[in-house]
Amino acid sequence: MESTDINGKDDFAVNSERKLSEALKLYFLARELKAIGLKMVNPHLTEQQVKEKVKEIFLNARS
């Protein structure tokens, strides 16, 4: 038997949406923290250079 919430979505869908939402929040927080760290270590970088470096770092990241 499938349990549903008030909106008719099953628990799996609701939990999946919540997990995705939280994962995205963490991802963008990590990018923001990386940008702040780069600015602290390299104060001479422009905002555009910081954005490019963050993009490069996250594109090449391995887990």
Secondary structure, 3 states (H helix, E strand, C coil): CCCECCCCCEHHHHHHHHHHHHHHHHHHHHHHHHHHHHHHHCCCCCHHHHHHHHHHHHHCCCC
